[in-house]
């Protein structure tokens, strides 16, 4: 089929008879175009030359796909000569050996997102060394750069069925990792492409009134205006709601920049992927944060052909919006828990002594307890749901999604600590359990997933003639 059908033509005839293609955000790929996508690559050491039975069966799913996508949640560098562990890090010092660049290429990955809460775990040098490693191995990456303009820009992959754009951003970040542009004499700041969120805690009205009494009793509080809709205690915003929970408001400037980059990326490509790394509202939650569905649909409206979320480290539901897939979380593809070396700050957080304890003992505590916050440790990642996920393949015909396949994987949770976290196909009852969980999570979005031979299937009717 000719991909330039009359229905999909971006050309618009102006009053003077000329053609206007500048505003085009139409999809323009050849039939059979396929995206293979996975979630987080918590990836510490090379695997393709090691002994990991079953990994090759997972990698066969990538064969024939035009795009092989994942989120690289680590830094690739030789720490003996480059980078240093930052005082402000993303919950763990994610680092990988220089051999990971060739290993990623050997597995088939050709597009990776970079914006996440670990982008600057090893400083700006760690970020730059990771970029160099990926570029030396021919892997397109987006989301990190020397300025916000570079970090937020779409990056492009040339495939035999069309040119693909990738725009990567993160909502879960360390505050000092956010990139910025130069202004006047001030230079830009290296870092990641951020979508900042303002979180509010929702509580019933009677609880809000109690919090208002607490606030007004605190020394130093003065106000001539009594706000009825919210109470601010310290840096926490409390608002009235039907029940206790969390609500998020996006930064309008960040959102406008991301939507513009998606629109521009699509205008100069045939297919566009938007991707977000966000933990919100928390890794305990199987539902996306309250802002995300509206923003996801806005990205599709701006020209994105797929929206892929990673970060919660567990599966969340799938929505099909205007014939485009929205993955609210694809969980983990790698979950190699062993991380070394570990900065001294992480030893202090977990109450360990670097003179007696080992890196493995620190990271084991991190997995068991979760990430440190001001309120204590949250989000332990030892449960089975962190070691079960899917590999997705989305196939397009007539510039429409016609079939989405879901291959359940498990990450060897029962292996010894040093060997777990590498994917293999799940089988039998475990495969069905993963897919049934995804069925349940996707049902609120109106998405029906069939299960055939331990593979999840979403089939759509092609609009092509």
C-alpha positions in Angstrom: 0.0 0.0 0.0 1.2 3.5 -0.7 1.5 5.3 2.6 0.7 8.6 1.0 -3.1 8.0 0.8 -5.5 10.8 0.1 -7.0 10.6 3.5 -3.7 11.0 5.2 -2.2 13.7 2.9 -0.9 16.6 5.0 -0.9 18.9 2.1 -3.5 21.7 2.3 -4.3 23.8 -0.8 -4.1 27.5 0.1 -6.1 30.2 -1.5 -3.4 31.0 -4.0 -3.2 27.3 -5.1 0.1 26.5 -3.4 0.6 23.6 -1.0 1.1 24.1 2.8 2.7 21.2 4.6 4.3 23.1 7.5 1.6 22.2 10.0 1.4 18.5 9.2 1.2 16.1 12.1 -0.1 13.1 10.1 1.4 9.7 10.5 3.2 8.5 7.4 4.8 5.0 7.8 4.8 2.0 5.4 2.4 -0.9 6.2 3.9 -3.3 8.7 5.7 -0.6 10.7 6.3 -2.1 14.2 7.4 -0.7 17.5 8.8 -3.1 20.2 8.7 -1.3 23.5 9.7 -2.2 27.1 9.9 -0.3 30.4 12.8 0.4 32.7 16.3 -0.9 32.0 17.7 -1.1 35.6 20.8 -2.6 34.0 24.1 -2.9 35.8 26.3 -5.3 33.8 26.4 -6.9 30.3 24.2 -9.9 29.7 24.5 -11.0 26.0 27.8 -12.9 26.6 26.7 -14.3 30.0 24.7 -17.3 31.1 21.1 -16.2 31.2 18.9 -19.1 29.8 15.8 -17.8 28.1 17.1 -14.3 27.4 17.5 -15.1 23.7 13.9 -16.0 23.4 12.9 -12.6 24.7 15.2 -10.8 22.3 13.7 -12.7 19.4 10.5 -10.7 19.9 12.5 -7.6 18.8 13.4 -9.2 15.4 11.7 -7.4 12.5 10.6 -4.5 14.6 11.5 -1.1 13.2 11.9 0.5 16.7 13.3 -1.2 19.7 12.6 1.1 22.6 13.4 1.1 26.4 14.2 3.6 29.2 17.8 3.5 30.2 17.8 4.1 33.9 21.5 4.0 34.6 24.8 5.7 33.7 27.4 4.1 31.5 30.9 5.2 32.5 34.3 4.2 33.8 34.1 5.8 37.3 37.8 5.5 37.7 38.4 8.4 35.3 35.0 10.2 34.9 32.1 11.3 37.1 31.5 11.2 40.8 28.6 10.2 43.0 26.4 13.2 43.5 25.2 14.3 46.9 21.7 14.5 45.5 20.8 11.2 43.8 17.7 9.4 42.6 17.4 6.9 45.4 20.3 4.7 44.3 23.6 5.3 42.5 22.7 3.6 39.2 25.9 2.9 37.3 26.9 0.4 34.6 30.2 -0.7 33.0 31.3 0.8 29.7 30.6 -2.6 28.1 26.9 -1.8 28.3 26.9 0.3 25.1 27.9 -2.6 22.8 25.6 -4.9 24.9 22.6 -2.7 24.2 23.4 -2.7 20.5 23.8 -6.5 20.5 20.3 -6.9 22.1 18.9 -4.7 19.3 17.9 -1.5 21.1 18.0 1.5 18.8 16.0 4.1 20.7 16.3 4.9 24.4 14.8 7.5 26.7 17.2 9.2 29.1 15.2 11.6 31.3 14.7 10.0 34.7 15.5 10.4 38.4 18.9 8.8 37.8 20.1 10.8 34.9 22.6 12.8 37.0 23.5 10.2 39.7 27.1 10.5 38.6 27.1 14.1 37.8 27.2 15.9 34.4 30.3 13.9 33.4 28.3 10.7 34.0 25.5 12.0 31.8 27.9 13.0 29.1 29.8 9.7 29.1 26.5 7.8 28.8 25.6 9.9 25.8 29.0 9.2 24.2 28.6 5.5 24.8 25.2 5.3 23.1 26.3 7.5 20.2 29.4 5.3 19.6 27.0 2.3 19.3 24.5 4.0 17.0 21.7 4.2 19.5 19.3 7.2 19.3 18.6 8.7 22.7 16.6 11.7 23.9 15.8 13.5 27.2 19.3 14.7 28.4 21.5 17.4 27.0 23.7 20.4 27.6 20.7 22.8 27.7 16.9 22.4 28.0 16.7 23.0 24.2 18.9 20.0 23.6 17.4 17.8 26.3 13.8 18.5 25.2 14.4 18.2 21.4 13.1 15.3 19.4 15.8 12.8 18.3 15.4 10.8 15.1 15.9 7.2 13.9 15.9 6.4 10.2 14.1 3.1 9.5 13.2 1.3 6.2 9.5 2.1 6.9 9.8 5.7 8.0 11.6 8.3 10.1 10.9 8.1 13.8 11.0 10.9 16.4 11.5 10.5 20.1 10.7 13.1 22.8 11.7 12.1 26.4 10.7 13.8 29.6 10.4 13.0 33.3 8.1 14.0 36.1 10.1 12.2 38.8 13.4 14.1 39.1 16.0 15.3 41.5 15.6 19.1 41.7 19.2 19.8 40.7 19.1 17.7 37.5 16.7 19.9 35.6 18.2 21.4 32.4 17.8 25.1 31.5 18.5 27.3 28.5 21.0 30.2 28.4 19.7 33.7 29.0 21.6 36.9 28.6 25.2 36.3 29.8 24.1 33.3 31.9 25.0 30.0 30.2 22.6 27.1 30.0 22.6 24.2 32.5 23.1 20.5 31.5 20.5 18.1 32.6 17.2 16.5 31.7 13.9 17.5 30.2 11.5 17.9 33.1 7.7 18.2 33.4 7.4 19.6 36.9 4.4 18.7 39.0 2.8 20.4 42.0 1.4 17.8 44.4 -1.6 18.3 46.6 -2.9 16.0 49.3 -6.7 15.7 49.1 -8.6 15.2 52.4 -12.3 15.3 53.4 -13.6 18.7 54.5 -13.6 17.9 58.2 -9.9 17.0 58.1 -9.1 20.1 56.1 -10.7 22.2 58.8 -8.6 20.5 61.5 -5.5 21.2 59.4 -6.5 24.8 59.2 -6.7 25.0 63.0 -3.2 23.5 63.2 -1.9 26.0 60.7 -3.4 29.0 62.5 -2.1 27.8 65.8 1.5 27.7 64.6 3.8 30.6 65.6 4.6 33.1 62.9 1.4 32.4 60.9 -0.5 35.6 59.9 -3.0 36.1 57.1 -5.8 38.5 56.5 -7.4 36.2 54.0 -8.9 32.9 55.0 -8.5 30.4 52.1 -11.4 28.0 52.1 -10.2 25.7 49.3 -6.7 24.7 50.7 -4.4 24.7 53.6 -0.6 25.0 53.2 1.6 23.5 56.0 5.2 23.9 55.3 5.6 22.9 51.7 2.6 20.5 51.6 -0.7 21.7 50.0 -3.9 20.2 51.4 -7.1 20.5 49.4 -10.7 19.3 50.0 -11.6 16.0 48.3 -14.0 13.1 48.5 -11.3 10.9 50.1 -7.6 11.1 51.1 -5.3 10.9 48.2 -2.9 12.8 45.9 -3.5 15.2 43.1 -1.1 16.7 40.6 -1.0 19.9 38.6 1.5 20.2 35.7 3.8 23.2 35.2 2.2 25.0 32.2 5.5 26.2 30.8 7.1 22.8 30.9 3.9 21.2 29.3 3.8 23.8 26.5 7.5 23.2 25.7 7.0 19.4 25.6 3.9 19.6 23.4 5.7 22.0 21.0 8.7 19.5 20.8 6.3 16.7 20.0 4.5 18.7 17.4 7.8 19.8 15.8 9.2 16.2 16.0 6.2 14.9 14.1 6.3 17.6 11.5 9.8 16.5 10.4 9.3 12.8 10.8 6.8 10.1 9.9 6.1 8.7 13.4 6.6 10.2 16.9 7.0 8.5 20.3 6.5 10.6 23.5 7.8 9.0 26.7 7.7 9.9 30.4 9.5 8.6 33.5 7.2 9.2 36.5 6.6 7.4 39.8 3.5 9.4 40.7 1.5 8.9 42.8 3.7 6.1 44.1 5.1 2.7 43.3 2.3 1.2 45.4 -0.3 2.4 43.0 -1.5 0.5 39.9 -3.4 3.5 38.5 -1.8 6.5 36.8 -1.7 9.9 38.5 -4.8 12.0 38.1 -3.1 14.4 35.6 -1.8 11.8 33.3 -4.7 10.7 31.1 -5.5 14.2 30.0 -1.9 15.0 29.3 -1.3 11.7 27.5 -4.3 12.5 25.2 -2.9 16.0 24.6 0.4 14.5 23.5 -1.5 12.3 21.0 -3.5 15.3 19.8 -0.2 17.1 19.3 1.1 14.4 17.0 2.5 11.6 19.2 1.8 8.1 17.8 2.5 6.4 21.1 2.9 7.5 24.7 5.0 5.2 26.8 5.4 5.6 30.6 8.0 3.9 32.8 9.1 4.6 36.4 6.5 3.0 38.8 8.4 -0.3 38.1 5.1 -2.1 38.0 2.5 -2.6 35.2 -0.3 -0.2 34.7 -3.1 -0.2 32.2 -3.2 0.4 28.4 -5.5 2.8 26.6 -6.1 3.1 22.9 -6.9 6.8 22.1 -7.6 7.8 18.5 -6.0 4.5 17.3 -2.8 5.2 19.3 -1.4 3.2 22.2 -1.0 4.8 25.6 1.0 2.6 28.0 0.6 3.9 31.5 3.5 1.9 32.7 5.5 -1.0 31.2 7.2 -2.0 34.5 10.8 -3.3 34.4 12.6 -5.0 31.5 15.8 -5.3 33.6 15.9 -5.2 37.4 19.5 -6.0 38.3 19.4 -5.2 41.9 23.2 -5.4 42.5 24.7 -1.9 42.1 28.4 -1.1 42.6 30.1 1.1 43.4 27.8 2.9 45.9 28.4 6.5 47.1 29.0 7.0 50.8 25.8 9.0 51.1 23.7 5.9 50.4 25.6 4.0 53.2 24.5 6.7 55.6 20.9 6.6 54.5 20.6 2.9 55.1 22.6 3.0 58.3 25.6 1.1 56.9 29.3 1.4 57.6 31.6 1.3 54.5 34.4 -0.1 56.6 32.4 -3.2 57.4 29.4 -3.4 55.1 29.5 -4.1 51.4 27.8 -2.5 48.4 25.6 -5.5 48.0 24.4 -5.2 51.6 23.5 -1.6 51.0 21.6 -2.3 47.8 19.8 -5.2 49.4 18.4 -2.8 52.0 17.4 -0.4 49.3 15.4 -3.1 47.5 13.8 -4.3 50.8 13.1 -0.9 52.3 12.5 1.3 49.3 13.6 4.9 48.5 14.3 7.3 51.3 12.0 10.4 51.7 11.5 13.0 54.4 8.7 10.8 55.8 10.8 7.6 55.8 11.3 4.8 53.3 8.7 4.2 50.7 8.1 1.9 47.7 10.0 -1.3 48.5 10.7 -3.2 45.3 10.9 -6.8 46.6 7.4 -7.8 45.6 6.7 -10.2 42.7 5.0 -7.4 40.7 8.4 -5.7 40.3 9.8 -8.8 38.5 6.9 -9.4 36.1 6.1 -7.3 33.0 5.5 -7.5 29.3 7.3 -6.9 26.0 5.0 -5.0 23.7 4.9 -4.9 19.9 2.6 -2.4 18.1 2.0 -3.0 14.4 0.6 -0.4 12.1 -1.2 -0.6 8.8 -2.7 2.2 6.8 -1.1 4.5 9.4 -3.3 3.0 12.1 -2.6 0.6 14.9 -4.0 -2.7 13.9 -2.5 -5.1 16.4 -0.7 -4.9 19.8 0.9 -8.0 21.2 1.9 -8.5 24.8 4.5 -11.0 25.7 4.7 -11.7 29.5 8.2 -11.9 31.0 9.6 -12.5 34.5 12.9 -11.3 35.9 14.2 -14.3 37.9 13.1 -13.0 41.3 14.0 -16.2 43.0 17.6 -16.3 41.8 20.4 -15.3 44.1 20.9 -11.5 44.5 23.7 -11.3 42.0 21.9 -13.1 39.2 18.3 -11.8 39.3 16.7 -9.2 37.2 17.4 -10.5 33.6 14.2 -11.2 31.6 12.9 -14.5 30.3 9.5 -15.5 29.0 7.0 -16.3 31.6 5.1 -19.6 31.2 2.0 -21.4 32.2 0.1 -20.0 35.1 2.5 -17.1 35.7 2.1 -15.9 32.1 -1.7 -16.0 32.4 -1.6 -14.2 35.8 0.5 -11.4 34.3 -1.9 -10.9 31.4 -5.0 -11.2 33.5 -3.6 -8.5 35.8 -3.1 -6.3 32.7 -6.6 -7.1 31.5 -8.0 -5.8 34.8 -5.8 -2.7 34.8 -6.8 -1.8 31.2 -10.5 -2.4 31.6 -11.2 1.1 33.1 -9.8 2.6 29.8 -12.1 0.5 27.7 -9.3 -1.7 26.4 -10.1 -5.4 25.8 -7.1 -7.8 25.9 -7.6 -11.3 24.5 -5.2 -14.1 25.7 -4.1 -16.6 23.1 -1.3 -19.1 23.7 0.0 -17.0 26.7 0.2 -13.9 24.6 -2.0 -10.8 25.1 -3.6 -9.4 22.0 -5.3 -6.1 21.3 -6.8 -6.0 17.7 -8.2 -3.0 16.0 -9.9 -2.6 12.7 -7.7 -0.9 10.1 -9.2 2.1 8.4 -7.2 1.4 5.3 -9.0 0.7 2.0 
